[in-house]
Amino acid sequence: MVIVALVLTHWTLSIFIQSSFHHRYASHRMFWMRRSVERVFHVLALIVQGSSYLSPRAYAILHREHHAYSDTERDPHAPGFFSNPLAMMLQTARRYTAHVEGWSKPEARFLMDLPSWPSLEKFGSGWPSRLLFGTAWFGVYWALATAWWQWLLLPLHWLMGPLQGAIVNWCGHMYGYRNFETDDRSRNTIPFDFITGGELFQNNHHRASGRLNFAWRKWEFDPTYAMLWLLSVVRIVHFTRLPGI
């Protein structure tokens, strides 16, 4: 069905942008790209995430705080301190908003080498933009939906970014197996992570936060890494950072 295919396509594109650009590039600088390509990723983030757009800069600050304080009271999203994912993400949203609007005071170590496009981030984070994208998705469903139950999928498009983040941050520290003994509660939820593009290899990632491939064992698979590898073959991204960058 068209609507189901649309949801799956949007989910896949959104998680790829969040995993590759926001997480591995903006937060950890695991690979390098030219500024022109970085700008393309900025625009793609706005288009794909739409009404749930996340500023790469604010996301990176938040995520660096998560690694520094993982599963402690200072962690922006530590499941152990909340009764449900919604309560956890509401706190995360407050911290994220503080970074977006500039009234937070993050440590200097979290502010180094951040990708930034202030005008685009301001537009994408504003309510006019969110309403515009939200209305556009409503129009798509008005034109393509053929059954009442398909309308139940519409909110997924509006909340895609935060929803994917909630799944990763809750499940990745609550459910699954551990390859490594780390100082936090991180876990690998599933060995073939097509759901969140490799993001649910949280234990592997917290064991080696600078490692581009989140899969570790021979039976684990990280699809975002596979896609980035293909992009590196055609030299859109570069796994080896240039000197001085």
N, C-alpha and C positions, 0 to 999 in steps of 0.2 A: 504493500500500500504506500501511496505517495507520502502521506503524513508521517508514517513510521520511518520511512527511508529518510525523510527530512530531519527528523529528530536524531537519528543515528549519525547522519552526516554532520549536523551541527555539533553534536556531542564530540565526535572525533576531531573535528577541526578546532573546537574550543579547547579540548584537553591538550592537543598538540601545541597550540600557542602558549597555553599556560605552563606546560611542562618544559618546553624548549626555550621560550623567550623569557617569561617571567622568572621561572625557577632556575634552570641551568645556566642561562646567560646573564640575566639581570642580577640574580641573587648570588650566584657562585662563580660567574665568569669562567665556566668550564671550557668555553671555546671562544673564538674570535670571529668577528664579521666586520666588513667595511661599514663606514657610517651610512652610506647610501642603503645598504642592505638592512642595517639596523632601523632606518626610517621606514622601510617597507614592512618590517615586522611590527613596528609601532602602529602603522595604519591597519595591518591585518588584525592586530589585537582589537582595535576599535571596531572594525567591521564584524569580526567573528563573535566577540563577546557582547557587543551591542549594548543592550540595556543593563547588562551586568558587568560592564567594562571595569577592569582593574588596572590602576596605574602601575606600570612596571617598577617605577621608582619606589612608590610606597609599599608595594608588594615585597620588593627586595629588602627594604629596611625591616619590615615585619618578619620576613623569613629568617633574616640573619639573627634577629632577636630570638626566634624560635630555636635555632641551633645553639645559641649561647646559653639559653636558660631551659633547655628541653625538659619537659615534664616536672618543672618546678613552678612555684607560684608566680614567677616572673615570665613564664612562657605565655605568649599571646593566645595559644590554643592547646592547653594540656587537658585531655579528656578526664584524667583522674580527679580533677577539681570541679567537675560538672556532672549533673544528673542526666543530661541528654545533649545531643549534638546542637540543638537549637540554642540552648543557653551558652554553650561554648562559642558558637559563631556570633552571637550577639556581642559578647565581649571582644571577640576578634574584630568585628565590624567597628566598634568604638575606637579601638587602637589604630586600625587601618585609617579611619576617617581623620584621626588626629594627625597622622603622617601626611595624608593628602592635603589637608587644609593648613598645615604648617604650624599648628599650635602644640605639637609634641616636642620633646627634647631628647631625641635618641642619642646614644653615645657616639662619639666621633668615629669609632671603628666600624660602625654600621653605615656610614655615609660615604665611604670610599668607592670611587669608580662606579658610580650609579648611572645607568642610561636615563636620559631625561629629555622630554620634549614638552615644555610647560604649556604651550598653547593647546596642543592636541590633548594633553592629559586633563587640562581644565575643561575643555569642551566635552570630552568623553565622560568626565566625572559629574558633569552638571545635569540637573533634572530635565532641561529641555532636550538634551541628547538622549537621555534614558527614555523619556516619553516618546520621542521620535522613533527610536528603534522598537519600543514596545508596541506602538501603534502599527508599525510596518509588519511586525509579526502577526498582529491581529488581522491585518488585511490579507496576509498570506493564507491564514486559516479560513478566513471568510471565503476566499476563492477556491481553496483546495479541500477543505474538510468535507467528508461525505457521511459522517456518522457522529452522533452526539458525543460519544466517548473520546473521540479524537481531540475535542476541545479541552479535555482534561490534561492533555500533553502540552498545551500552550504555555503554562507557567514555567515549564522546564526551560524554554527559550529565554524567558525574562530573567531567570535566576541561575542560569547555567554556571557562571563563574563561582559564586559562593557555594552552590550545591556541590560542585566538584571538589572545592576546597574542604567542605565539611566532611565529605566521604573520606578523603585522604587523611585529614588531620584526626578524625575520630577513629576510623577503622585501622589506620596505620599505627596507632598506639594502643589499640585495644584487642585486636583479633589477629590470629595467625601464628606463624612460627618465627623462630629467631635463628639466624645463622651465626650471630656473634653476640657476645656478652658486652653490651654497651652500658653507659651510665644512666641511660634513660629507659623508657618502656617501649621503644620502637619495635615494630614487628613487620614481617612480610606477610601481607594478607593472602595473596594468591600467587602461585608460581608463574602463571601466564597472564600478565596483567594487560589485557586489551581494554579493560574498563576505564582505567585512568592513565593509560599510556606509560606504565612503568612506575608511576608515582607511589603505588602501594608496596614497593620494595623499600619501605621506610627503614627497616633494620639495616639493610645493606647500605643505604644512603647515609644513615647516621654513623655507620662504621667508617665510611670513607666519603666525607661530604664533597670532596673535590673530584670524585670519580664520575666520569661522564656516563658510563654504562651502569645503570642501577642494578641490572641482573648480575649475579655472581656465580651461582652454581650452574652446571652445564644444562640443567633442566629448567632454568629460569629464562624468561625472555622479556626484554624491554623494547617495545615497539618505537618509542620516541627516539631512543638511541639508534635504532636501525634506520629511521627516517633521516636523522641528522647525519648518519654515515653516508647515506645516498647524496645528501646535499653537499657534503664535503667532497665527494667524488667529482661533482661538477663545479666545485670551488665557490659555492654560494656561502658556505661557512667554512671555517678553518679550525681544525682541532689543535693546531700548534699556534699559540699566540705570537704575534710579531714582536720583535725586540722593542722595548720601551712602551708597549701598549698595556 
